[in-house]
Amino acid sequence: MHDTQIAIVGAGAAGLSLAYHLTLGAPGRRPPSVVLVDAPEGPLRPAERTWCFWEKPDGEFDEAVSAVWDTLRVQGPRGFGVAAPVAPLRYKMLRSGDFESFVGHRLAAEPKVTRLEAVVHDVRELGRGAEIRALAPDGRPRTLRARWVFDSRPPRVLPPSRTTLLQHFRGWFVTTERPAFDPRVADLMDFRTPQPAQGLSFAYVLPSSAHQALVEYTEFSPRTLDDAGYSDALRRYLTHELALEHFKVNRVENGVIPMTDARFPRRVSPSVFRIGTAGGATRPSTGYTFAAVQRQARAIATAVHQGRTPEPPPVHSARSLAMDAVLLRALHTGRVSGSDFFTGLFRQVPMERLLRFLDGRTSRREDLLIGLRTPVGPMLRTAAELPWLPRRRVNLKEMR
Ligand SMILES: Cc1cc2nc3c(=O)[nH]c(=O)nc-3n(C[C@H](O)[C@H](O)[C@H](O)COP(=O)(O)OP(=O)(O)OC[C@H]3O[C@@H](n4cnc5c(N)ncnc54)[C@H](O)[C@@H]3O)c2cc1C
């Protein structure tokens, strides 16, 4: 006998989104019973973060969105830039705390949703259901049975890959004395940062007013930096490139996202599935995950409402993943320069098409046209080499 129809492990972007979409229900169908288990405050709970994504102007989380931009810019190493409107879409910023409150209120009003704080240490298949074993904050063991389990705990070990880079960054929420930012424009990539020996680096600037912005220093490279490395890079960018002498750092955001061509299994056993980053929702070439998590959650909820097996569908097409694998390898080997690659793409491909491409919604012909805007020789050579390279397990801890 199951305690609940659905158990979700982890209340981050994926767990909360799935619980939210499940409770929306469907015409003529009652929402399922759901238990959402999350680790208590402590080392397993991720720190507050900001999620950015692009979508149509009237999105379902707009109430919780803290900033919106209509123009995105990419700047090359020598400062020449391409700024383009995002229309008909918008680039939005959602803070994880605001998302948690927004979804949390909704879930609190749902009698069939239960929330539980516990550290899950085991998920076992029972056949037509699964069992979750966890420890409550008071140290007492908890056991739950559910017909379907969706597990979003971040994987401790990545599946074998040919290429794994890290997208690692530090962001400062700064306030400046003089007006320094254009709040209508978000800088997706500003390559006026010193480039690392392997991979690439750029600044990412999200202004919320003329005096306030989140300024991030990001690398796609094989290893993280130490504290001083990030702070020096951010200070250098703010003082040299933005010519800011006086600024105050109000808050700091750190992140490490694996960019990998590993294949993430989404079905662990007949009743247990993985979702979110753990289920391969992170786009390997960009690290963007939030919008894919929404697509995944919506599809799972529809399957549950229709009484089908709710196996999470792939959120990135095989073609997108194959192209990303080539790009990761080309960046890793240094065959293509990251700054030339991305500035070239943004200069030559219309923004709307590029964003659709990153969502995996472009046609084969459009993908080919985009491919022709990249360094064709090195990319083809890399594509030819890939099938012969072995997949290896990488130890993420050794990369940090
Ligand atoms: C700083 C940062 C900024 C990012 N910015 C963006 C962005 O702008 N746009 C974008 O698309 N993507 C972004 N990403 C990538 C991605 O969207 C996030 O990592 C996202 O949080 C992934 O969602 P998730 O649910 O898979 O994992 P998480 O949000 O990390 O959730 C995992 C959950 O599992 C819980 N948990 C862990 N272990 C246990 C356990 N043993 N028992 C119970 N619960 C457990 C944790 O408490 C947590 O709630 C960012 C990532 C980081 C780190």
The ligand as a Gaussian input file, in Angstrom:
#p B3LYP/6-31G(d) Opt

LIG

0 1
 C       24.282000      29.864000      -8.782000
 C       23.560000      29.226000      -9.932000
 C       22.903000      30.020000     -10.857000
 C       22.192000      29.428000     -11.917000
 N       21.577000      30.236000     -12.810000
 C       20.843000      29.689000     -13.791000
 C       20.136000      30.520000     -14.703000
 O       20.243000      31.750000     -14.662000
 N       19.331000      29.945000     -15.634000
 C       19.203000      28.581000     -15.723000
 O       18.433000      28.100000     -16.565000
 N       19.917000      27.766000     -14.914000
 C       20.733000      28.283000     -13.952000
 N       21.418000      27.456000     -13.108000
 C       21.388000      26.003000     -13.350000
 C       20.122000      25.309000     -12.771000
 O       18.964000      25.986000     -13.167000
 C       20.124000      25.226000     -11.273000
 O       21.238000      24.498000     -10.831000
 C       18.840000      24.575000     -10.726000
 O       18.787000      24.885000      -9.369000
 C       18.778000      23.059000     -10.926000
 O       17.567000      22.585000     -10.382000
 P       17.453000      21.160000      -9.689000
 O       16.117000      21.070000      -9.073000
 O       17.871000      20.115000     -10.653000
 O       18.568000      21.169000      -8.536000
 P       18.560000      22.065000      -7.219000
 O       17.831000      23.334000      -7.455000
 O       19.980000      22.118000      -6.781000
 O       17.693000      21.219000      -6.184000
 C       18.147000      20.023000      -5.591000
 C       17.338000      19.863000      -4.308000
 O       17.671000      18.588000      -3.723000
 C       17.731000      18.759000      -2.314000
 N       18.547000      17.673000      -1.784000
 C       19.850000      17.421000      -2.025000
 N       20.220000      16.298000      -1.383000
 C       19.138000      15.841000      -0.726000
 C       18.879000      14.719000       0.121000
 N       19.839000      13.819000       0.392000
 N       17.636000      14.562000       0.642000
 C       16.648000      15.445000       0.368000
 N       16.818000      16.522000      -0.434000
 C       18.058000      16.707000      -0.968000
 C       18.319000      20.141000      -2.100000
 O       17.958000      20.660000      -0.826000
 C       17.659000      20.921000      -3.252000
 O       16.464000      21.529000      -2.833000
 C       22.160000      28.006000     -12.061000
 C       22.863000      27.218000     -11.137000
 C       23.551000      27.808000     -10.109000
 C       24.320000      26.908000      -9.155000

